[in-house]
Amino acid sequence: MRPLSLCLDDGAARPWFLWNEDLSVDELRARLAGDDADERDRLLALLLREANDREVWRFVRPQDVADALPRLQRRLGVRRAPFWNFLIEQWRRDGYVA
């Protein structure tokens, strides 16, 4: 496996939060944008659960998270699910996401 890296600007680096996946930054972006809905949801849940919330936006748009959140609830865990629900609900009220 590639070593973990804090540098998310290096497309070949393996992000620090993918401690159990051997994917590069570029590979993660490609899979999150890919056609396999199950893989997208799996990786998005992993991203929301493991990454720093500010780093999430380097890979997906807020609307992507808002759209997927109902499907991802059980994968986020008891600490992360309330955070993402609160954030997206606030952004809905403020008109940032539909």
Backbone hydrogen bonds, N-H to C=O, Kabsch-Sander energy under -0.5 kcal/mol:
donor,donor_aa,acceptor,acceptor_aa,energy
5,S,14,R,-2.4
8,L,6,L,-0.9
11,G,9,D,-0.8
13,A,10,D,-1.5
14,R,3,P,-0.7
16,W,5,S,-1.7
18,L,15,P,-2.0
19,W,17,F,-0.5
21,E,18,L,-1.4
23,L,21,E,-1.1
25,V,13,A,-2.1
26,D,11,G,-2.4
28,L,24,S,-2.6
29,R,25,V,-2.4
30,A,26,D,-2.3
31,R,27,E,-2.3
32,L,28,L,-2.4
33,A,29,R,-1.3
34,G,31,R,-0.7
37,A,35,D,-1.1
40,R,36,D,-2.5
41,D,37,A,-2.5
42,R,38,D,-2.4
43,L,39,E,-2.6
44,L,40,R,-2.8
45,A,41,D,-2.5
46,L,42,R,-1.9
47,L,43,L,-2.6
48,L,44,L,-2.8
49,R,45,A,-2.1
50,E,46,L,-2.7
51,A,47,L,-1.9
55,E,52,N,-1.3
56,V,52,N,-1.2
57,W,53,D,-0.7
58,R,55,E,-1.6
59,F,56,V,-2.1
60,V,56,V,-1.8
64,D,61,R,-0.6
65,V,61,R,-1.6
66,A,62,P,-2.6
67,D,63,Q,-2.6
68,A,64,D,-1.8
69,L,65,V,-2.2
71,R,68,A,-1.3
72,L,68,A,-1.3
72,L,69,L,-0.6
73,Q,69,L,-1.0
75,R,72,L,-1.9
76,L,72,L,-0.7
76,L,73,Q,-1.4
77,G,73,Q,-0.6
80,R,76,L,-0.6
81,A,77,G,-1.9
83,F,79,R,-0.8
84,W,80,R,-2.4
85,N,81,A,-2.6
86,F,82,P,-2.5
87,L,83,F,-2.6
88,I,84,W,-2.5
89,E,85,N,-2.3
90,Q,86,F,-2.4
91,W,87,L,-2.3
92,R,88,I,-2.2
93,R,89,E,-2.2
94,D,90,Q,-2.0
95,G,91,W,-0.5
95,G,92,R,-1.1
96,Y,91,W,-2.5
97,V,91,W,-1.0
